[in-house]
Amino acid sequence: MDLKQIRKPLAASTVLALLGLALAPDSHADDSPYLFGDWNGTRTRLEQEGIKFDFGYGFEAAHNFSGGTKHITRYTDQWKLGASLDLDKLWGWTGGKFDIYITDRNGRNIGADAQIGNNQLIQEVYGRGQTWHLTVFALDQKFFDGKLEWRIGRLPVGEDLATFTCDFQNLTFCGAPPGNIVGDYWVNWPTSQWATWLKLNTTATTYVKLGAYQVNPNYIDDSWARRNGWKLNFPGGTTGALMPLEFGWTPNANGLPGIYKIGGWYNNSGGKDLLLNSAHQPLALAGGTALQRSGRYGGYLEMMQQVSGDAGGKGTTVFFNFSQADKYTSATDRQIAMGMEYKGIFDRPRDFVGFAVGATHANSRLGDYQRQYNEANPTTPVKVLDGYEYVSELFYNWSPIASINLRPNLQYIMHPGGTTQNRNAFILGLKTSITF
């Protein structure tokens, strides 16, 4: 039996064993943020001295009740091993911090295995190569009492700009939205690239942030990631740089926190036109090579605001996200998502419920190319993708102890991939997280 064959039962057994340990009456205090507690005070002492650890495990299972070609169950998971070093506490390096995170992903993608045809992942933790990744390796430096911050190293752009929570299991509502529509160059967790950014806090509640991220197709090649994803190297094949700019506002409305972001990006490595050839004729009909565009670009708007309850605690939070990419090179060019979460349901302070709806648009220019291709190749037609994929998700988060979250969810996917030719899918999911 090889490693791949034992990973699934090993992962499931590990979750059950850890859950059993956590629920045991003497395992550790109910309110500890860590499953294994404070290591008899060692963890707190190390943090006071400048060394903070971050170990976690996430598991996402999904069963397809309708849609696609198979009614099956699949799982995928991720291990996270991280540490943050406070350089001021350790060596007297004022304002300095160093972070390192390594991740390992395993499992299967239900959307692909059941042939659902979905655009956005049903299990957001799947992807970018089911293997080890060097996810963060970065130095962070603050200047002028924290008004200016600089970060450099190996970074996932979605952890720095357009950042968004990942409470939902469907990718439509998880992580930096631009990475959901132009993921071939806007790279979210767990993949990183060499990068740097600057953040200027213009007031106590406003900031501006500018970044530059290496664009290299190798980073999103699964076969390359399996061989090199965990290595600290500078691979050949860099095509340019992704340069995002973000303006942020973090107000308090009646004492309740909110965060508002507006941003844009430009990728100077360019891209191939979806519809036209180099002579500006229809590519599918006239043939030739695709017209090369000099740059790729887009913009985003994110809003999240707590509207009731206690600041940062029990109450309702609402959100709205919008991302738009250029129409010339982006097969998926638009995403809209909105939803809410209510914390403290049934007077359980750690439990919460969430509901969201979203739509991801397949570029109409790609649809035009596909129609023209079918006209030229009537015996081997392809599906025309030029509409919206609509997704809704409802979840309940049960936290038996502070270090464990179990999140059953229901997902409904209408017009997967942006076409009525794919059957709608109804999914039962389970998302878990454990902090060690």
ZABA-259516 format. One record per residue: residue in three letters; residue number from 1; z, y, x of N, C-alpha, C in turn. Coordinates in steps of 0.2 Angstrom, whole numbers. Layout:
residu:num:nup:nnorth:neast:caup:canorth:caeast:cup:cnorth:ceast
Ala:NUM:Z:Y:X:Z:Y:X:Z:Y:X
...
This chain:
residu:num:nup:nnorth:neast:caup:canorth:caeast:cup:cnorth:ceast
Met:1:0:-6:4:0:0:0:0:6:4
Asp:2:-5:11:3:-5:17:8:-1:22:5
Leu:3:-1:28:9:3:34:7:2:36:0
Lys:4:-5:37:-2:-7:40:-8:-4:36:-14
Gln:5:-4:29:-13:-2:25:-18:6:25:-20
Ile:6:10:27:-14:17:27:-15:19:34:-17
Arg:7:15:39:-17:17:46:-18:20:47:-25
Lys:8:16:45:-30:17:46:-37:24:43:-39
Pro:9:26:36:-38:32:34:-39:38:37:-35
Leu:10:36:39:-29:41:42:-25:43:49:-28
Ala:11:38:53:-30:40:59:-32:44:59:-39
Ala:12:42:54:-43:45:53:-50:52:51:-48
Ser:13:53:46:-44:60:43:-42:64:49:-39
Thr:14:61:53:-35:65:58:-32:68:63:-37
Val:15:63:65:-42:66:70:-47:71:67:-51
Leu:16:70:60:-53:76:57:-57:82:57:-54
Ala:17:82:55:-47:88:54:-43:91:61:-42
Leu:18:87:66:-41:90:73:-40:93:75:-47
Leu:19:90:74:-52:93:76:-59:99:72:-60
Gly:20:99:66:-59:105:62:-60:111:65:-56
Leu:21:110:67:-49:115:69:-45:117:76:-48
Ala:22:112:80:-50:114:87:-53:119:86:-59
Leu:23:117:81:-63:121:81:-69:128:77:-68
Ala:24:129:74:-62:135:71:-61:141:76:-61
Pro:25:147:74:-64:152:79:-65:155:82:-59
Asp:26:154:78:-53:157:81:-47:152:83:-42
Ser:27:146:84:-44:141:85:-39:142:92:-36
His:28:143:97:-39:144:104:-37:145:108:-43
Ala:29:147:114:-41:149:119:-46:143:120:-51
Asp:30:144:121:-57:138:122:-62:134:128:-61
Asp:31:137:134:-58:134:140:-57:131:141:-50
Ser:32:131:136:-46:128:136:-39:121:137:-40
Pro:33:118:141:-36:110:142:-36:107:136:-32
Tyr:34:111:132:-29:108:126:-25:111:120:-27
Leu:35:106:115:-27:108:108:-30:113:105:-25
Phe:36:112:106:-19:117:103:-14:123:108:-12
Gly:37:124:113:-16:129:118:-15:129:122:-9
Asp:38:134:124:-6:135:129:0:136:125:6
Trp:39:135:119:7:136:115:13:143:116:16
Asn:40:148:116:11:155:117:14:155:124:17
Gly:41:152:129:14:152:136:17:147:138:22
Thr:42:144:133:25:139:134:31:133:138:29
Arg:43:131:137:23:125:141:21:127:148:20
Thr:44:132:150:17:134:157:16:136:160:23
Arg:45:139:156:28:140:159:35:134:160:38
Leu:46:129:156:38:122:157:41:119:163:38
Glu:47:119:164:32:116:170:29:119:176:31
Gln:48:126:176:31:129:182:34:127:184:41
Glu:49:125:178:45:123:179:52:116:181:52
Gly:50:112:180:47:105:182:47:100:177:46
Ile:51:102:171:44:98:165:43:98:163:36
Lys:52:93:164:32:93:162:25:88:156:23
Phe:53:90:151:21:85:145:19:83:146:12
Asp:54:77:143:11:74:143:4:70:136:3
Phe:55:74:131:0:71:124:0:70:123:-8
Gly:56:64:121:-10:63:119:-17:58:114:-18
Tyr:57:58:112:-24:53:106:-27:51:108:-34
Gly:58:44:108:-35:41:109:-41:37:103:-44
Phe:59:37:101:-50:34:96:-53:31:98:-59
Glu:60:24:96:-60:21:98:-66:17:92:-69
Ala:61:19:90:-75:15:84:-78:12:87:-84
Ala:62:6:83:-86:2:85:-92:-1:79:-95
His:63:-1:79:-102:-4:74:-106:-10:77:-110
Asn:64:-16:75:-110:-21:77:-114:-22:73:-121
Phe:65:-20:77:-126:-21:74:-133:-28:74:-136
Ser:66:-31:80:-134:-38:80:-137:-42:84:-132
Gly:67:-49:84:-132:-53:87:-128:-55:83:-122
Gly:68:-60:85:-118:-62:81:-113:-65:74:-115
Thr:69:-64:69:-110:-67:62:-112:-61:57:-111
Lys:70:-55:59:-109:-50:54:-109:-43:57:-111
His:71:-39:53:-114:-33:55:-116:-28:52:-111
Ile:72:-26:56:-106:-23:53:-100:-17:58:-98
Thr:73:-13:55:-94:-7:59:-91:-8:60:-83
Arg:74:-7:66:-81:-7:67:-74:-1:71:-71
Tyr:75:0:70:-65:6:74:-62:3:78:-56
Thr:76:7:83:-54:6:86:-47:12:90:-45
Asp:77:13:90:-39:20:93:-37:19:97:-30
Gln:78:24:101:-28:24:105:-22:32:105:-19
Trp:79:32:104:-13:38:105:-9:38:111:-5
Lys:80:43:115:-5:43:121:-2:49:121:3
Leu:81:48:123:10:53:123:15:52:130:18
Gly:82:57:134:18:56:141:20:63:144:23
Ala:83:62:149:27:68:152:30:66:159:32
Ser:84:71:164:31:70:171:32:76:173:37
Leu:85:73:176:42:78:178:48:79:186:48
Asp:86:85:188:47:86:195:47:87:197:54
Leu:87:82:200:57:82:202:64:88:207:66
Asp:88:90:211:61:95:216:63:102:212:64
Lys:89:103:208:59:109:204:60:109:199:66
Leu:90:103:196:68:103:192:73:103:195:80
Trp:91:99:200:81:97:203:87:98:211:88
Gly:92:100:214:82:101:221:82:94:225:81
Trp:93:89:221:79:82:224:78:82:227:71
Thr:94:83:234:71:84:238:65:78:237:60
Gly:95:79:235:54:74:235:49:69:229:50
Gly:96:70:224:54:66:219:55:68:212:52
Lys:97:63:209:50:64:202:46:58:198:48
Phe:98:59:191:49:54:186:50:54:181:45
Asp:99:49:179:41:49:174:36:44:168:38
Ile:100:46:162:37:41:157:37:42:152:31
Tyr:101:36:150:28:36:145:23:31:140:24
Ile:102:33:134:23:28:128:24:29:124:17
Thr:103:23:123:14:22:119:8:18:113:8
Asp:104:20:108:4:16:102:3:15:100:-4
Arg:105:8:99:-5:6:98:-12:3:91:-13
Asn:106:5:88:-19:2:81:-20:0:80:-27
Gly:107:-3:75:-29:-5:74:-36:-12:75:-38
Arg:108:-13:75:-45:-20:75:-48:-20:80:-53
Asn:109:-27:82:-54:-28:88:-58:-31:85:-65
Ile:110:-27:86:-70:-29:83:-77:-35:86:-80
Gly:111:-37:92:-78:-43:95:-81:-49:91:-78
Ala:112:-49:90:-71:-55:86:-68:-55:79:-70
Asp:113:-49:76:-70:-49:69:-72:-51:67:-79
Ala:114:-49:72:-84:-50:71:-91:-57:74:-93
Gln:115:-60:77:-88:-66:81:-89:-66:86:-95
Ile:116:-61:90:-95:-60:95:-100:-65:100:-99
Gly:117:-66:102:-93:-71:108:-92:-68:114:-92
Asn:118:-61:115:-91:-57:121:-91:-59:125:-85
Asn:119:-58:131:-86:-59:136:-80:-52:137:-76
Gln:120:-47:138:-80:-40:140:-77:-36:133:-77
Leu:121:-33:132:-72:-29:126:-71:-24:125:-76
Ile:122:-23:118:-79:-18:117:-84:-12:116:-80
Gln:123:-12:113:-74:-6:113:-69:-7:118:-64
Glu:124:-4:123:-64:-5:129:-59:-3:127:-52
Val:125:1:122:-51:3:120:-44:-2:116:-41
Tyr:126:-7:114:-44:-12:110:-41:-17:114:-37
Gly:127:-20:112:-32:-25:115:-29:-24:117:-22
Arg:128:-30:120:-19:-30:122:-12:-29:117:-7
Gly:129:-31:111:-9:-30:105:-4:-23:102:-5
Gln:130:-23:96:-7:-16:93:-9:-13:90:-2
Thr:131:-10:95:2:-8:93:8:-3:99:11
Trp:132:-2:99:17:3:103:20:-1:110:21
His:133:3:116:20:0:122:22:6:126:25
Leu:134:3:130:30:7:136:33:6:141:28
Thr:135:11:143:24:10:147:18:12:155:20
Val:136:17:155:24:19:162:26:22:161:33
Phe:137:19:166:38:22:166:45:21:174:46
Ala:138:26:178:45:25:185:45:31:189:47
Leu:139:30:194:51:35:199:53:35:205:48
Asp:140:41:207:46:41:213:41:46:218:45
Gln:141:43:224:44:47:230:48:47:236:43
Lys:142:54:238:42:55:244:38:56:250:43
Phe:143:54:256:41:55:262:44:57:268:40
Phe:144:60:273:43:63:279:39:67:276:33
Asp:145:72:272:34:77:270:29:74:267:23
Gly:146:68:263:25:65:259:20:60:262:16
Lys:147:58:268:18:53:272:14:46:269:16
Leu:148:45:267:22:39:264:24:40:257:26
Glu:149:36:252:24:37:245:26:30:242:28
Trp:150:30:238:34:24:236:37:25:228:37
Arg:151:20:224:36:21:217:36:14:214:39
Ile:152:15:210:44:9:207:47:10:199:49
Gly:153:5:195:48:5:188:50:1:184:46
Arg:154:2:178:44:-1:174:39:2:175:33
Leu:155:-2:177:28:0:179:21:-4:177:16
Pro:156:-2:175:10:-6:174:4:-6:181:0
Val:157:-12:183:-1:-13:190:-4:-9:191:-10
Gly:158:-9:185:-14:-6:186:-21:2:186:-21
Glu:159:5:185:-15:12:186:-14:14:193:-13
Asp:160:8:197:-11:10:204:-9:7:209:-13
Leu:161:1:208:-16:-2:213:-21:-4:210:-27
Ala:162:-3:213:-33:-4:211:-40:0:205:-41
Thr:163:6:205:-38:11:199:-39:13:199:-46
Phe:164:14:192:-49:16:191:-55:20:185:-56
Thr:165:24:184:-60:29:178:-61:25:172:-62
Cys:166:28:166:-62:24:160:-63:29:155:-67
Asp:167:31:158:-73:35:154:-77:31:149:-81
Phe:168:25:151:-83:21:147:-87:17:142:-83
Gln:169:15:136:-86:12:131:-82:4:132:-82
Asn:170:1:135:-86:-6:136:-86:-7:142:-81
Leu:171:-12:142:-77:-14:147:-72:-16:153:-75
Thr:172:-18:154:-81:-20:160:-84:-14:165:-84
Phe:173:-8:162:-84:-2:166:-85:3:166:-79
Cys:174:0:164:-73:4:162:-67:1:166:-61
Gly:175:5:169:-57:3:172:-51:-2:178:-51
Ala:176:-4:181:-46:-8:187:-46:-15:185:-49
Pro:177:-16:189:-55:-22:188:-59:-29:188:-55
Pro:178:-30:193:-51:-36:193:-47:-38:186:-44
Gly:179:-33:183:-41:-35:176:-38:-37:171:-43
Asn:180:-36:172:-50:-38:168:-55:-45:168:-57
Ile:181:-48:174:-55:-55:175:-57:-60:175:-50
Val:182:-57:177:-45:-61:178:-38:-57:174:-33
Gly:183:-55:168:-35:-51:164:-30:-55:161:-24
Asp:184:-62:163:-24:-65:161:-18:-64:165:-12
Tyr:185:-61:171:-13:-59:175:-8:-52:179:-9
Trp:186:-50:180:-15:-43:182:-16:-39:176:-16
Val:187:-35:175:-11:-31:169:-10:-24:169:-12
Asn:188:-22:165:-17:-15:165:-19:-11:159:-15
Trp:189:-5:159:-16:0:154:-14:-4:147:-16
Pro:190:-3:142:-11:0:141:-5:-4:143:1
Thr:191:-10:145:0:-15:146:6:-14:153:9
Ser:192:-14:154:15:-13:160:18:-19:162:23
Gln:193:-19:168:25:-24:170:30:-21:176:34
Trp:194:-24:177:40:-21:183:44:-22:189:40
Ala:195:-17:193:40:-17:199:36:-12:204:38
Thr:196:-12:210:35:-7:215:36:-7:220:30
Trp:197:-1:223:29:-1:228:24:4:233:25
Leu:198:3:239:22:8:245:22:10:247:15
Lys:199:17:248:14:19:250:8:23:257:9
Leu:200:21:262:5:25:268:6:28:269:-1
Asn:201:35:270:-1:39:272:-7:38:279:-8
Thr:202:34:282:-12:33:289:-13:39:292:-16
Thr:203:42:289:-21:49:291:-24:53:285:-25
Ala:204:59:286:-28:63:280:-29:60:275:-34
Thr:205:55:277:-38:52:272:-43:45:271:-42
Thr:206:42:274:-37:34:274:-36:33:272:-29
Tyr:207:27:268:-28:25:266:-22:17:266:-22
Val:208:14:266:-16:7:264:-14:7:259:-9
Lys:209:3:254:-10:2:249:-5:-5:247:-3
Leu:210:-7:246:3:-13:245:5:-13:239:10
Gly:211:-18:234:9:-18:228:13:-25:227:16
Ala:212:-25:223:21:-31:220:24:-30:213:25
Tyr:213:-35:208:22:-34:201:23:-40:198:25
Gln:214:-40:194:30:-45:190:33:-49:186:27
Val:215:-56:186:27:-59:182:22:-63:177:26
Asn:216:-61:171:25:-64:165:29:-65:159:24
Pro:217:-71:157:23:-72:151:18:-68:145:20
Asn:218:-67:144:26:-63:138:28:-56:137:25
Tyr:219:-53:143:24:-46:143:21:-46:139:14
Ile:220:-52:140:10:-52:137:3:-56:131:3
Asp:221:-57:128:9:-61:121:9:-55:116:10
Asp:222:-55:112:4:-50:107:4:-50:102:10
Ser:223:-56:100:12:-56:95:18:-54:99:24
Trp:224:-55:105:25:-53:109:31:-45:110:31
Ala:225:-43:111:24:-35:112:24:-32:105:25
Arg:226:-34:100:24:-31:93:25:-30:92:33
Arg:227:-35:95:37:-34:94:44:-31:100:47
Asn:228:-31:106:44:-29:112:48:-24:117:44
Gly:229:-23:115:38:-19:120:33:-13:122:36
Trp:230:-9:117:40:-3:118:42:-2:122:49
Lys:231:-8:123:52:-9:125:59:-9:133:59
Leu:232:-5:135:65:-5:142:66:-11:144:71
Asn:233:-17:144:68:-23:146:72:-27:151:69
Phe:234:-33:153:72:-37:158:70:-44:155:70
Pro:235:-46:152:64:-52:148:64:-58:153:64
Gly:236:-64:150:67:-70:153:67:-73:153:60
Gly:237:-78:158:58:-81:158:52:-79:164:48
Thr:238:-75:168:50:-73:174:47:-79:178:45
Thr:239:-79:180:38:-85:184:36:-84:191:34
Gly:240:-77:193:34:-76:200:33:-68:201:31
Ala:241:-67:206:27:-60:208:25:-60:210:18
Leu:242:-54:207:15:-52:209:8:-47:215:9
Met:243:-49:221:5:-44:227:6:-42:229:-1
Pro:244:-36:227:-3:-33:229:-9:-29:235:-9
Leu:245:-29:239:-14:-25:245:-14:-21:245:-21
Glu:246:-15:247:-21:-11:246:-27:-6:252:-27
Phe:247:-5:255:-34:-1:260:-35:4:257:-40
Gly:248:11:257:-39:16:254:-43:21:259:-46
Trp:249:24:258:-51:29:262:-54:34:257:-57
Thr:250:41:258:-56:46:253:-58:52:257:-61
Pro:251:50:259:-68:55:264:-71:60:259:-75
Asn:252:65:263:-77:70:260:-82:69:264:-89
Ala:253:68:260:-94:67:263:-101:73:261:-105
Asn:254:77:266:-106:84:265:-109:88:260:-105
Gly:255:88:261:-99:92:256:-95:89:249:-94
Leu:256:83:248:-96:80:241:-96:74:242:-91
Pro:257:73:237:-86:68:237:-81:61:236:-83
Gly:258:57:239:-79:50:238:-80:46:238:-74
Ile:259:40:236:-74:36:237:-68:28:237:-70
Tyr:260:25:242:-68:18:244:-69:14:245:-63
Lys:261:8:241:-63:4:242:-57:-3:243:-59
Ile:262:-7:247:-55:-14:248:-56:-17:247:-49
Gly:263:-22:243:-48:-25:242:-41:-32:241:-42
Gly:264:-35:240:-36:-42:238:-35:-43:235:-28
Trp:265:-49:232:-27:-50:229:-21:-58:229:-19
Tyr:266:-59:229:-12:-66:228:-10:-66:223:-4
Asn:267:-71:218:-5:-72:213:0:-79:215:3
Asn:268:-78:217:10:-84:219:13:-89:213:16
Ser:269:-86:207:15:-91:201:17:-96:200:13
Gly:270:-97:203:7:-102:202:2:-103:196:-1
Gly:271:-108:195:-5:-109:189:-9:-116:188:-12
Lys:272:-117:182:-14:-124:181:-17:-124:183:-24
Asp:273:-130:186:-26:-131:188:-33:-132:182:-38
Leu:274:-129:182:-44:-129:176:-48:-136:175:-51
Leu:275:-140:180:-52:-146:180:-56:-152:181:-52
Leu:276:-152:186:-47:-158:188:-44:-159:185:-37
Asn:277:-166:184:-35:-167:182:-29:-168:189:-24
Ser:278:-170:187:-18:-170:193:-13:-176:198:-15
Ala:279:-181:196:-19:-186:200:-22:-184:203:-28
His:280:-178:203:-30:-176:205:-37:-179:202:-43
Gln:281:-181:196:-42:-184:192:-47:-179:187:-50
Pro:282:-180:184:-56:-175:179:-58:-175:173:-54
Leu:283:-169:171:-51:-169:166:-46:-171:159:-49
Ala:284:-168:158:-55:-170:151:-58:-177:150:-59
Leu:285:-181:155:-61:-188:155:-62:-192:156:-56
Ala:286:-191:160:-52:-195:162:-46:-193:158:-40
Gly:287:-187:156:-40:-185:152:-34:-183:157:-28
Gly:288:-183:155:-22:-182:159:-16:-174:159:-15
Thr:289:-172:164:-11:-165:164:-9:-161:169:-14
Ala:290:-155:168:-15:-151:173:-19:-151:180:-15
Leu:291:-151:185:-19:-150:192:-17:-143:193:-14
Gln:292:-143:195:-8:-136:196:-5:-134:203:-6
Arg:293:-128:203:-9:-124:210:-11:-120:211:-5
Ser:294:-119:218:-4:-116:220:2:-108:220:2
Gly:295:-106:220:-5:-99:219:-6:-97:217:-12
Arg:296:-90:215:-13:-88:212:-19:-82:216:-21
Tyr:297:-80:217:-27:-75:222:-29:-72:221:-36
Gly:298:-67:224:-38:-64:223:-44:-58:228:-45
Gly:299:-54:227:-51:-48:231:-52:-43:227:-57
Tyr:300:-37:229:-57:-32:226:-61:-27:231:-64
Leu:301:-24:229:-69:-19:232:-72:-13:227:-74
Glu:302:-7:229:-73:-2:224:-74:4:228:-77
Met:303:7:226:-83:13:229:-86:18:224:-88
Met:304:24:225:-86:29:221:-88:36:225:-90
Gln:305:38:224:-96:44:228:-98:49:224:-102
Gln:306:55:225:-100:61:222:-104:62:227:-110
Val:307:62:225:-116:62:229:-122:69:228:-126
Ser:308:73:223:-124:79:223:-128:84:219:-124
Gly:309:90:219:-126:96:215:-122:99:219:-116
Asp:310:101:215:-112:105:218:-106:100:218:-100
Ala:311:100:223:-96:96:224:-90:96:218:-86
Gly:312:90:214:-85:90:208:-81:93:202:-83
Gly:313:96:202:-89:99:197:-92:96:195:-99
Lys:314:100:193:-104:98:191:-111:94:197:-114
Gly:315:89:195:-117:84:199:-120:77:198:-120
Thr:316:73:202:-122:65:201:-123:62:205:-118
Thr:317:57:202:-114:52:205:-110:45:204:-112
Val:318:41:209:-112:34:208:-114:30:210:-108
Phe:319:24:207:-107:19:208:-102:12:209:-104
Phe:320:8:212:-100:1:213:-102:-3:213:-95
Asn:321:-8:209:-94:-12:209:-88:-19:209:-89
Phe:322:-23:213:-85:-30:214:-86:-33:214:-79
Ser:323:-38:210:-78:-42:210:-71:-49:210:-73
Gln:324:-53:214:-69:-60:214:-69:-64:214:-63
Ala:325:-68:209:-62:-72:208:-55:-79:211:-56
Asp:326:-83:212:-51:-90:214:-51:-94:209:-55
Lys:327:-99:212:-59:-103:207:-63:-109:204:-59
Tyr:328:-110:206:-52:-116:203:-49:-114:197:-45
Thr:329:-108:196:-43:-107:190:-39:-101:185:-41
Ser:330:-98:187:-46:-92:184:-49:-93:179:-55
Ala:331:-93:173:-54:-95:168:-59:-90:169:-65
Thr:332:-83:171:-64:-78:172:-69:-77:180:-67
Asp:333:-78:184:-72:-78:191:-71:-72:195:-74
Arg:334:-68:192:-79:-63:195:-82:-58:191:-85
Gln:335:-52:193:-85:-46:190:-88:-41:194:-91
Ile:336:-39:193:-97:-34:196:-101:-29:192:-103
Ala:337:-22:194:-102:-17:189:-104:-11:194:-106
Met:338:-7:191:-111:-2:195:-114:3:190:-117
Gly:339:10:192:-116:15:187:-119:22:190:-119
Met:340:27:186:-120:34:188:-120:38:182:-118
Glu:341:44:184:-116:49:179:-114:56:182:-117
Tyr:342:60:177:-120:66:179:-122:72:175:-119
Lys:343:76:178:-115:81:174:-111:88:174:-115
Gly:344:92:169:-114:98:168:-117:98:165:-124
Ile:345:93:161:-126:92:158:-132:97:153:-134
Phe:346:99:153:-140:105:149:-142:111:150:-138
Asp:347:112:157:-136:118:159:-132:119:154:-126
Arg:348:113:152:-123:113:148:-117:110:153:-112
Pro:349:114:156:-107:112:162:-103:106:160:-98
Arg:350:106:154:-96:100:152:-92:94:150:-95
Asp:351:94:148:-102:89:145:-105:84:151:-108
Phe:352:78:150:-108:74:155:-111:67:152:-114
Val:353:64:156:-118:58:153:-121:52:158:-120
Gly:354:46:156:-119:40:160:-118:34:158:-122
Phe:355:30:163:-123:24:162:-127:19:167:-124
Ala:356:13:165:-123:7:169:-121:1:167:-123
Val:357:-4:172:-124:-11:170:-125:-15:174:-120
Gly:358:-21:171:-119:-25:174:-113:-32:172:-114
Ala:359:-37:176:-111:-44:174:-111:-47:175:-105
Thr:360:-51:171:-102:-55:171:-96:-62:171:-97
His:361:-66:176:-95:-73:177:-97:-78:174:-91
Ala:362:-82:170:-93:-88:167:-89:-93:173:-89
Asn:363:-95:175:-83:-100:180:-82:-106:179:-86
Ser:364:-108:184:-90:-115:183:-94:-121:183:-90
Arg:365:-121:186:-84:-126:185:-79:-127:178:-77
Leu:366:-121:175:-76:-122:167:-74:-125:164:-80
Gly:367:-123:165:-86:-126:162:-92:-133:163:-93
Asp:368:-135:169:-91:-143:171:-91:-146:166:-86
Tyr:369:-143:166:-80:-146:161:-75:-147:154:-77
Gln:370:-141:152:-81:-141:145:-83:-146:144:-89
Arg:371:-147:149:-93:-152:148:-98:-159:148:-95
Gln:372:-160:152:-90:-167:152:-87:-168:145:-83
Tyr:373:-163:143:-80:-163:136:-77:-165:131:-82
Asn:374:-162:131:-87:-164:126:-93:-171:126:-95
Glu:375:-173:133:-95:-180:134:-97:-185:131:-92
Ala:376:-183:131:-86:-187:129:-80:-186:121:-79
Asn:377:-181:119:-81:-179:112:-80:-177:108:-87
Pro:378:-181:108:-92:-179:105:-98:-176:98:-98
Thr:379:-178:94:-93:-176:87:-93:-169:86:-90
Thr:380:-167:91:-87:-160:91:-83:-156:98:-85
Pro:381:-155:99:-91:-151:105:-93:-144:105:-91
Val:382:-141:111:-90:-134:112:-88:-131:116:-94
Lys:383:-124:116:-94:-121:119:-99:-121:127:-98
Val:384:-122:131:-103:-122:138:-102:-115:141:-103
Leu:385:-112:144:-98:-106:146:-98:-106:154:-98
Asp:386:-105:157:-103:-105:164:-103:-101:167:-109
Gly:387:-96:163:-111:-91:166:-116:-84:166:-113
Tyr:388:-79:166:-118:-72:166:-116:-69:159:-116
Glu:389:-65:158:-112:-60:152:-112:-53:155:-115
Tyr:390:-51:153:-121:-45:155:-124:-39:150:-123
Val:391:-34:153:-120:-28:149:-119:-22:151:-122
Ser:392:-18:147:-125:-11:149:-127:-6:144:-125
Glu:393:0:146:-123:5:142:-121:12:144:-124
Leu:394:16:139:-126:23:140:-128:27:135:-124
Phe:395:33:138:-121:37:134:-118:45:135:-119
Tyr:396:49:130:-118:56:131:-118:59:129:-112
Asn:397:63:133:-108:66:132:-102:73:130:-103
Trp:398:75:124:-101:82:121:-102:84:121:-95
Ser:399:90:124:-93:93:124:-87:100:121:-87
Pro:400:100:114:-86:107:111:-87:112:113:-82
Ile:401:110:115:-76:114:118:-71:109:123:-67
Ala:402:112:128:-64:108:134:-61:103:132:-57
Ser:403:103:126:-53:98:125:-48:92:121:-51
Ile:404:92:119:-57:87:115:-60:85:118:-67
Asn:405:78:118:-67:75:121:-74:70:115:-76
Leu:406:70:113:-82:66:109:-85:62:112:-91
Arg:407:55:113:-91:52:117:-95:46:113:-99
Pro:408:47:110:-104:42:107:-108:38:113:-111
Asn:409:31:111:-112:27:116:-115:21:113:-118
Leu:410:18:117:-123:12:115:-127:7:120:-125
Gln:411:1:118:-123:-5:122:-122:-11:120:-126
Tyr:412:-14:125:-129:-20:124:-132:-26:128:-129
Ile:413:-31:125:-127:-37:128:-124:-43:128:-128
Met:414:-45:133:-130:-51:134:-135:-57:136:-131
His:415:-63:132:-131:-69:134:-128:-68:133:-120
Pro:416:-66:127:-118:-64:127:-111:-70:129:-106
Gly:417:-69:132:-101:-75:135:-97:-79:140:-100
Gly:418:-77:142:-106:-81:148:-109:-87:146:-113
Thr:419:-87:139:-115:-93:137:-119:-90:133:-125
Thr:420:-94:133:-131:-92:129:-136:-95:122:-136
Gln:421:-98:120:-130:-101:114:-129:-95:109:-126
Asn:422:-89:112:-124:-84:108:-122:-79:108:-128
Arg:423:-76:102:-129:-71:101:-135:-64:105:-133
Asn:424:-61:108:-138:-55:111:-137:-50:106:-135
Ala:425:-45:108:-131:-40:103:-128:-33:105:-130
Phe:426:-29:100:-132:-22:101:-134:-18:97:-129
Ile:427:-13:101:-125:-10:98:-119:-2:98:-120
Leu:428:1:93:-119:9:93:-118:10:93:-111
Gly:429:14:98:-109:16:98:-102:23:98:-100
Leu:430:25:97:-94:32:98:-92:32:101:-85
Lys:431:35:107:-84:36:110:-78:43:110:-76
Thr:432:44:108:-70:51:108:-67:52:111:-61
Ser:433:58:114:-59:59:117:-53:66:115:-51
Ile:434:67:114:-44:73:112:-41:74:116:-35
Thr:435:80:119:-34:82:123:-28:87:119:-25
Phe:436:86:118:-19:91:114:-15:96:118:-11
